[in-house]
Amino acid sequence: MFREMRRNKQQISREECLRLLQETPRGILSLLGDNGYPYGIPLDHLYSEDDNTLYFHCAKVGHKIDALAACDKASYCVMDQGTRINGDRALTFNSVIVFGRLHIVESSAKKMEICTNLAKKFGNDDTSIREELASAFPRVACLALTVEHISGKSVREA
């Protein structure tokens, strides 16, 4: 159902893909938007190996929610900052693309877990995390992207 990577010599392992999902702070979620146009939005994410799912937080209304209501298929792309190997001018970087189906998380307990873990990913001040959650949680929706296919590659810029 999903295409094989054309330049498969650049393919990275599934383990490396999962490491990149764990370590990168954000990526681009792509949906089918209004009038059939692609809609890509940068988002923070949380990857759970337990259920092979990417989690996001967003507003309860807006373009993402409307696009999701029309079509639950999505892709999500992350890439690292890249490195220069042996002082080379060219940058070598890794990227991962995930394909899957997106849905709104309904459980309040699961939403709180997702929001708490996302907040901890970006800071560790428990007091400010609790204050932010108390203030923003009623306005937050959480989305879950169940991974159906994942691939990644390492690219050296020319």
N, C-alpha and C positions, 0 to 999 in steps of 0.2 A: 504494500500500500504506500510506503514511503520510499523515496528515491535513495539509491545508493550514492555515496559521495563520489563525484566524478574524479576528483584528484585524491584518490584514496591513499596515496603515499604520505599525504599530509595529515591523515586522520589520527586523532589521539584516542586513547583508550577510554572506555566507559568510566573507569575509575578516575582518570584525569578530568573528564567532563564533570563528574560529580564533585570533585575537589574544587573545580573552578566555580561551580554553582554555590558551593559552601562559602568560598572566600570572596567572591565579588559582591560589592554592595548593591549594585543595581544593574538593570538592563532595559531592553525595549520590549514591551508587550505589543504584539500586533494582532489586530482584529479586523474583521470585515466591517467597515464603517458605513456612513451614509452614502447612498447612491452607488454602492459597490466599490467605493474608494477604500484602499487600505488605510487603516488608522493605527499608527504606532505611537506609543506613549512611554516615556522613561518612568520606571517604577523601582522602588526598593523591593527586595524579595527576601523570602526565607525559604530555604529548601529543607524538606524533611525526608531523610532516608527511610524513616519508619514506614511511610506510606507512599513514597516516591511521588511527592506532590510539591509544587511551588505555591507559596502563599503570598498574597499581596494585600495591602489595605488601600482604600480609596473612599471617595464620597459615595453616599447612597444613591445619588442621581448624577446624570451626566452622560457624556458621549460613550464611555466604556460600558456603562450599565445598559444603555440603549443598544449598543452593538452586540453585547452579550445576549440580550433578549432576542435579537434577530438570528444569531448564529453562535453556537457555543465553541466552535473550533478556533484555536488560537496558536500562535507561536511566540516564543520568548527567546531573545538573543542576548548573551552576555559576552564580554571580552575582557581580557586582563589589560594591564597597562603596557605590556610588552617590555622587552629587554633588548639591549644591544650586546651581542655576543662578541667577546674579544675586541671591544672597541670598534666594531663594525659600524659603518654609517647607517646601514639598514636596520630597521626595527623588526624583531621577531615577536609575534603575539599569538595567543591562543583565543579561540572563540568557540562557543557552544550554542547550538540551536535546539530548543525543545519544542516539540509539537504535542498538542493534547487538547483536552476538552476542559473548558472553564465553567465553573459554577460559583454561585454565591454561597458562602458559608452561613448556615442558618442558626447553628447552635451558639448561644451567647457565651457559654463556657469556652468553646473552641475559638471564637473571635477574641476573647480576652487572652487566651494562650498565645494566639498569633500576634496580636498587638504587643503584648508584653515581650515576647521573644524578638520581634522586630525592633522594639525600643532598646532592648539590651544589646542587639547587634551594633547599634550606633552610639551607645553610651552606657555607663554603668552606675549612674547616680540614681539609686532606688527612689529617693524622695521626689526628684523631678519626673521620673517615669510614672510614679503613682499619681502625681499632680496632673500630668499630661493626660493620662488615661481617664482620670476622673472628669476632666474637662471635655475631652474630645470623643471618648468612647461612644456616647449616644448618637453621634453623627457619622460614625465610621461603618463602612461595609468591608468585609473581607472576601477575597476571591481565592479560589483554589484551582490550580491548573494541574490536572492529573496527567502525568507524563505517559504518552503513548509511544514516543520515539525521541531519541536523543542522539545527536552526533556532534562532534567537535573536530577542529583541525588547528594545526599550527602553521602559521603563514610567515614567511620572511619577505618583507617589502623589498622590491627591486630597487 
